[in-house]
Amino acid sequence: MTKTLILGGTKSGKSHLAEQWANATSQSVSYIATAQAHDDEMAQRIKQHQQQRPDNWPTIEQPLYLGDAINQATTDVVLIDCLTLWLTNLLLAEGDLLTEQISALLDTLQTTDKHIIMVSNETNMGVMPLGDLTRRYCDEAGVLHQRIAKMSDNVILTVAGLPHILKGQLHEQLR
């Protein structure tokens, strides 16, 4: 089954494109949400995303165990939003879940029979971050994106609401 990685900056249109892509498959869709509302602004962002999704998409809220969440989904298509929020959750979690959960996700992506659409923030196009946690986050995100892009059929960078195909092709119904 196909794997699609949609990258972009904040408010670049990546989530909207992922939702359009999922709709264009004409198959059942599960939505895996990785965000956690630690403040009012994030709660509002989550609420906005919830309101724009179709009501018939079951939502699995899973901030840490993404491989398990994919396996739990009972639909043909799984939309994950977003990998970089998930990575942040892992970096801030107690214990060292990062390596274990990245491996679990990559293993699941290799073996799943579901169509997977993944949304992630491309954060590594600016200056080198000053803090050690921020540098680690950027390093981990960059390596994760490379590994997922390598196994993906389609990789799209979204800028100003416009998809730029890096690998594969745009879904035929979105051209």
Secondary structure by P-SEA (a helix, b strand, c coil): cbbbbbbbccccaaaaaaaaaaaaaccbbbbbbccccccaaaaaaaaaaaaaccccbbbbbccccaaaaaaaccccbbbbccaaaaaaaaaaccccaaaaaaaaaaaaaaccccbbbbbbbccccccccccaaaaaaaaaaaaaaaaaaaaccbbbbbcccbbbbcccccccccc
